[in-house]
Amino acid sequence: MLLLLALLSGCGGVITPERETTTPVPPPPSPSPPPVRPTAGPLYQPTLTTATPTVTPTPIIHVVQRGETLSGIAALYGVSVEALQVVNGIENPLLLREGQELIIPTGEEDVTPGGGLLLPTPTPLPVGVRGIGFYETPVGSLDCYGEVVNTTPYTVTNVLVRVTLFDGSGNALLAGEAFAAVDLLLPSGRAPLDRAPFRILFLSPPPDFASHQVTVLRSELAGGLAEDYVPLVVSGPAGAPSGSQFEVTGEVRNTDPERTVQRVVVVVTTYDEEGRVNGFRQQTLAAEALAPGEAFAFRLLLTTYGEPPADFSVVAYGRTQAAGGE
């Protein structure tokens, strides 16, 4: 889906691709606005597309270049991501390294997936995407932020998003992928626990990209995995600028009548005036455990792009198992 993007250079601007850019003079500092209270925003659904596979007549070797992704390489040669993973023994498609040599399958190899491979789901569950924003960093990289929203009546996990950049003729220039920053999205309507932010950093962005497309590559039913997670209630969330950053405070409470959580995670997402995501932070709190009815105060500082956030949301959950990381 094509979006109109506004261009601001440096750390703090939403980008509309142009061949020439100017650097605006930063405005003088203004008094800190009053605390922001979180509200909900609009939702849209991305257009999902699937590349038509073609057969490569002879085996070739592809050397991974900086910024390339497995899905982008698969599209380049007209093969599936699953086939590339299986033939090359890649467990996680996000962990490619520059200079790595990949065998491009010809269609004759055994591409039956083995155990441990993190493969895209053939048909992801319908998950919406909204709040896409592009921001230029001080070193010339391109930060893309957005938010996924569960539109199903089921708990969803493993949400993987791809953002593809196109030139003015519709040719794909570069793609990047990222998982949502929250492990589980609760069923639709349970905001803010039905949504999660994501971030994709393009280290060497094409200077002439004119549009973008967002595709949800992967989203699955959580099943029994959901039993390990306990949604926590966030009380009194407040946010306000703090120097060059944005500070969010509040309290999380375990309202589950039976389960004690061993690990507490808080995710804060910030939005600009137009509802675009302009920052987020995920933090594991210092609380060793929260028994039923117990609460724990939190304070997060995060760096955002552009003007101080106009809105924010807070998601908190606990895990009944202490092991495992975000």
LONUFI-760865 format. One record per residue (C-alpha): residue number from 1; y, x, z. Coordinates in pm, whole numbers, plus 32768, in hexadecimal, padded with zeros to 4 digits. Layout:
<sites>
   pos      v      u      w
   NUM      Y      X      Z
...
</sites>
This chain:
<sites>
   pos      v      u      w
     1   8000   8000   8000
     2   8151   8089   7FA5
     3   8254   8098   80B6
     4   83C7   80DD   80A5
     5   8402   821C   816B
     6   8551   829A   81EB
     7   8594   8415   81E1
     8   8612   84DF   8303
     9   85D2   8652   8313
    10   857A   871B   8449
    11   84CA   8691   857A
    12   8543   852F   8582
    13   854E   848D   842D
    14   847C   8393   836C
    15   843F   841E   820F
    16   8469   8382   80B9
    17   83E4   8480   7FBC
    18   84F1   8515   7EDA
    19   850A   8655   7E14
    20   8649   86BB   7EC6
    21   86A4   8683   8032
    22   87D3   86BD   8109
    23   87E3   8710   8278
    24   88BB   861B   833D
    25   8997   8698   8457
    26   88FF   862A   85A2
    27   89CE   8521   8654
    28   8A69   8578   87A4
    29   8997   851E   88D2
    30   89C6   83BD   894E
    31   898C   8325   8AA6
    32   8823   82D5   8AF6
    33   87D0   816C   8AA0
    34   873B   8085   8BA5
    35   85C0   8088   8BDA
    36   84F0   7FF8   8AC0
    37   83EE   7EE9   8AFB
    38   82BF   7EDB   8A13
    39   8296   7DC2   8915
    40   81AB   7D7D   87F2
    41   81F6   7DC5   8681
    42   8190   7D46   8527
    43   803E   7D8E   848B
    44   7FD6   7DC9   8327
    45   7E87   7E0C   8284
    46   7E56   7F3F   81A7
    47   7DC2   7F21   804C
    48   7C70   7FCA   804F
    49   7BFE   807C   7F15
    50   7ABA   812C   7EBC
    51   7AB0   8240   7DBA
    52   79B8   8210   7C9C
    53   78B2   8324   7CBB
    54   785E   8403   7B94
    55   7744   84FB   7B65
    56   7788   8670   7B54
    57   769A   86FE   7A4E
    58   7665   8855   7AEE
    59   767D   88D1   7C55
    60   77C4   897B   7CAE
    61   785C   8A19   7DE2
    62   79A9   89A2   7E6A
    63   7A73   8A88   7F4D
    64   7B36   89BC   804C
    65   7CAD   89F1   8037
    66   7DAB   89BD   814B
    67   7DF2   884D   8187
    68   7CC0   87CC   80CA
    69   7BE0   86C1   815F
    70   7A75   866D   811C
    71   7AD5   8518   8094
    72   7BD6   85B3   7FAB
    73   7AD7   86AF   7F28
    74   79D9   8598   7EF8
    75   7AD5   84D0   7E2C
    76   7B2C   8605   7D5F
    77   79C4   862E   7CEA
    78   7964   84BF   7CE6
    79   785A   84DA   7DF5
    80   7834   842E   7F44
    81   78A2   84BF   8090
    82   7743   847A   8114
    83   76A5   854D   8000
    84   7791   866F   8046
    85   7743   865E   81B8
    86   75CB   8654   818B
    87   75B4   8765   8080
    88   7695   884E   8148
    89   761A   87F1   82A6
    90   7774   8788   831E
    91   775A   86C7   8464
    92   78CA   8667   8480
    93   798F   8635   833C
    94   7AD7   8685   83EF
    95   7A71   87E9   8448
    96   7A96   889B   82FA
    97   7B20   89FD   82FA
    98   7BED   8AB0   81F5
    99   7B12   8B8C   8117
   100   79D4   8AC9   8163
   101   78ED   8AAC   8034
   102   7862   8954   7FE8
   103   7744   8902   7EFD
   104   77A2   87DC   7E1F
   105   766D   86FD   7DF7
   106   75F4   86A5   7C98
   107   7534   856A   7CF1
   108   73E1   8614   7CFE
   109   73F6   868A   7E67
   110   7361   85D0   7F8F
   111   7492   8533   8031
   112   73DC   846E   813E
   113   74B0   849F   8278
   114   7410   854D   839E
   115   7460   8529   850D
   116   75B4   858E   8590
   117   7680   8556   8453
   118   77BE   848C   8485
   119   77B7   83BE   8343
   120   78B7   82BD   82D0
   121   783F   8158   82EF
   122   77F6   80AF   819F
   123   78D1   7F84   81F6
   124   79C8   7FC0   8314
   125   7A19   7E99   83F0
   126   7B6D   7E01   839B
   127   7C71   7EC8   845B
   128   7DE4   7EA4   8412
   129   7EDE   7FC0   83F1
   130   8050   7FAA   843D
   131   8182   8072   84A1
   132   8152   8191   83AB
   133   8263   829A   83C7
   134   828F   83EE   8323
   135   8357   84FF   83D0
   136   83B4   865E   8362
   137   8380   876D   8468
   138   846A   8896   849E
   139   8371   897C   83EB
   140   8351   889D   82B7
   141   820B   87ED   830B
   142   81E9   8674   82ED
   143   8180   859E   8415
   144   80ED   8447   83D0
   145   80CF   834F   84EE
   146   8042   81F0   84EE
   147   7F7B   80F3   85B4
   148   7E31   8041   8579
   149   7DFC   7EDE   85FA
   150   7CAC   7E32   8626
   151   7CAB   7CEA   8563
   152   7B44   7C8D   85BA
   153   7AAF   7BCD   86E2
   154   79DC   7D00   8739
   155   7A14   7E45   87F4
   156   7A3B   7F5B   86F4
   157   7A10   80D6   870A
   158   7A1D   820E   862C
   159   7B4F   81A0   8567
   160   7B98   82A9   845F
   161   7CD0   8292   8385
   162   7D2B   8347   8243
   163   7E8E   8369   81BE
   164   7EB1   83D0   8051
   165   7FF7   8448   7FB5
   166   8044   83FB   7E45
   167   8144   8474   7D4A
   168   8222   838F   7C7D
   169   8110   835F   7B77
   170   800F   82EC   7C74
   171   7F4A   8432   7C7E
   172   7EB4   848F   7DCE
   173   7F51   85D0   7E52
   174   7ECA   85FD   7FB1
   175   7E05   853C   80B6
   176   7DD0   855C   822C
   177   7CF1   84AE   8328
   178   7CFB   8467   849C
   179   7C44   8399   85A1
   180   7D00   829C   8674
   181   7D76   8328   87C1
   182   7CB5   8222   8889
   183   7B39   8219   8889
   184   7B17   809E   8896
   185   7BE7   7F83   8805
   186   7BAD   7E3D   88BE
   187   7B91   7CF6   87F8
   188   7CC3   7C72   8741
   189   7DC3   7BCA   881E
   190   7D93   7CAA   894F
   191   7ECF   7D75   8916
   192   7F10   7E8C   8952
   193   7DA0   7EE0   8984
   194   7D50   7E71   8820
   195   7E1D   7F8A   8781
   196   7E41   8104   877B
   197   7F27   8207   86DC
   198   7EC4   831E   85EF
   199   7F6B   8457   8568
   200   7F2D   8526   842D
   201   7FE4   8672   83FD
   202   800E   86F0   8298
   203   804F   8865   82C2
   204   80B2   889E   8155
   205   812C   874C   80D4
   206   8173   871E   7F60
   207   82EE   8717   7F2D
   208   82DF   8604   7E26
   209   8203   84FB   7EC4
   210   8289   83A1   7E7A
   211   819A   82B3   7F29
   212   8071   82A1   8010
   213   7F38   81D5   8052
   214   7E88   8198   819C
   215   7D10   815F   819D
   216   7C2F   8113   82C4
   217   7AFC   81E7   8279
   218   7A35   8193   83AD
   219   7A2B   808A   84BE
   220   78F3   8016   8572
   221   7877   7F22   8675
   222   7880   7FCB   87C8
   223   7740   7F28   8843
   224   76BA   7FC0   8984
   225   77C5   80D0   897F
   226   78BE   7FD2   8A06
   227   77FE   7FC0   8B4F
   228   787A   811E   8BA8
   229   79E9   80B6   8B8C
   230   7AB8   7FEC   8C82
   231   7C0B   7F66   8C0C
   232   7D17   7FA4   8D12
   233   7E47   7ECE   8D5D
   234   7F98   7F79   8D2F
   235   80A0   7EFF   8E25
   236   8218   7F32   8E10
   237   822A   800C   8CD9
   238   8388   8096   8C9F
   239   840B   818B   8B9F
   240   8553   8243   8B6E
   241   85D5   8386   8AD1
   242   85AF   84BB   8BAC
   243   866E   85DD   8B15
   244   85E0   861A   89BB
   245   84A3   8556   8A0C
   246   843C   83F3   8A63
   247   83B3   83A5   8BBD
   248   82C2   8289   8C09
   249   825B   822B   8D6A
   250   817D   8121   8DFD
   251   8040   80DD   8EBF
   252   7EDA   80A6   8E4E
   253   7DEC   7FCC   8F17
   254   7C75   7F9B   8F04
   255   7C44   7E23   8F11
   256   7ACF   7E30   8EC5
   257   7A1E   7D90   8FF0
   258   78F4   7E7F   8FEF
   259   7921   7FBE   8F26
   260   79C8   80FF   8F9D
   261   7A60   81D1   8E88
   262   7A3F   834C   8E96
   263   7B44   839E   8D90
   264   7C8E   82F5   8D39
   265   7D3F   8319   8BE9
   266   7E9A   8295   8B93
   267   7F20   8280   8A2D
   268   8092   823F   89EE
   269   810F   81E1   8891
   270   8282   81D4   8838
   271   832F   8116   871D
   272   847F   8126   866F
   273   8568   8002   8622
   274   8499   7FA0   84F0
   275   834B   7FA7   85A6
   276   82D7   80F5   851C
   277   8210   81D4   8604
   278   82E5   8305   8654
   279   8211   83A7   8761
   280   80E9   8385   884C
   281   803D   8441   8961
   282   7EE4   842A   89FC
   283   7EB6   84AB   8B5E
   284   7D94   84BA   8C52
   285   7E19   846E   8DAF
   286   7DD5   8544   8EDE
   287   7D26   8428   8F94
   288   7BBF   8492   8FDA
   289   7B48   8329   8FEC
   290   7BC7   81C7   9009
   291   7AF5   80D4   90D1
   292   7B16   7F5C   9097
   293   7C75   7EF0   90FC
   294   7D04   8051   9113
   295   7E3F   80BF   9059
   296   7ED9   8207   8FE7
   297   803F   8251   8F7B
   298   8083   8311   8E3B
   299   81A8   83BF   8D93
   300   819C   843A   8C2B
   301   8299   8501   8B61
   302   8279   8501   89E8
   303   8340   8581   88C1
   304   83A4   8480   87BC
   305   844E   8488   8668
   306   85A6   83FC   8620
   307   8673   8330   8712
   308   85E8   82D7   886A
   309   84CB   81DC   8844
   310   852A   806F   882C
   311   83D8   8000   88B2
   312   8292   8088   893C
   313   8136   801B   89A6
   314   8042   80A0   8AA9
   315   7EC6   8093   8A9C
   316   7DEE   8104   8BC1
   317   7C78   810E   8BEF
   318   7B7B   81B0   8CD3
   319   7A22   8237   8C94
   320   78FD   8201   8D79
   321   7873   8359   8D19
   322   7939   8490   8D72
   323   78A7   8560   8C57
   324   792E   855C   8AF4
   325   7A8A   859F   8A6E
   326   7B8D   8504   8996
</sites>
